[in-house]
Amino acid sequence: MDIELARTFIEIVRCGSFVAAAERLHVTQTAITARIQSLEAQLNSKLFVRNRAGAKLTPDGTAFIAYANQLVQTWESAQRDLPLPEGYGHRLHVGGEVSLSHPLLLQWVGRLREHFPQHAISAEIGAAAQLLEQLEQGRLDAALVHSPAYWPGLQVESLLEERLILVRAVATPEPYVYIDWGEDFRRRHDTALPEHARAALSFNLGPLALQYLLENGGSGYFRSRVVQTYLERGLLERVSKAPEFSYPIYLVYNRERDSRELQQACELLREVSHQEKDWSQRWDPLI
């Protein structure tokens, strides 16, 4: 199928009409109509119902949205990755959640470059759902996530057992800051600490919340490896008799894309993950 047909379909969905899509794509309305007619003929489905208000999706059209997006995204990924850089014979695609990008994913990519000098390496940061979807589609070889999906074809391996512990700023221990560590944490946190289930200040990104605590004070749950440096320096202290929560890290890869190189890459990750490193998210201020 011509990828422009999928792009045209997506643009009509975004704009709500054939006319607006034609203006956005800088083509005639006749060209837009012809593309959709071709797409509908290939799918043997009616995708839009046109009226004075614009274009309304049919049930088949609604179902096709996900497929159209996948087609366009896969094609754009292929355009980015091909051809391979001169002198490189293969490419490894790895990914991780934002909270795992530094230092774990960063150090893994460094080891991959050392071990596979003839491989191009692509590293991608994203939400767990996005990464798992890319794994299933074959657009990623392996990814680091906290909440894996046990879909057919995906291999899930427990890599590390992190702990979320309650810490507070020594000088200014209030207010309580809620950090959203995912659905499992929310459920366990709200059961164990119902008084903090509705916090006045919340973040959905741990590193940002930690920076806030260090600059403004407060208390909240953070990964033990990340706050260890600040505990040792006396900037933060653990809250006694506060419940701890497990926060495991998983390696996930697509079994259909398994290879000797991928297994070697996974072994490098296991080595990196078991090295004692500073996980305090401190970045070089010169960057």
Beta strands, then each sheet from edge to edge (+ up, - down):
strand 1: 48-51
strand 2: 54-57
strand 3: 90-96
strand 4: 119-125
strand 5: 142-145
strand 6: 154-169
strand 7: 177-179
strand 8: 201-203
strand 9: 219-223
strand 10: 236-238
strand 11: 245-254
sheet 1: 1+ 2-
sheet 2: 4+ 3+ 5+ 11- 6+ 9-
sheet 3: 4+ 3+ 5+ 11- 6+ 10-
sheet 4: 7+ 8+
end
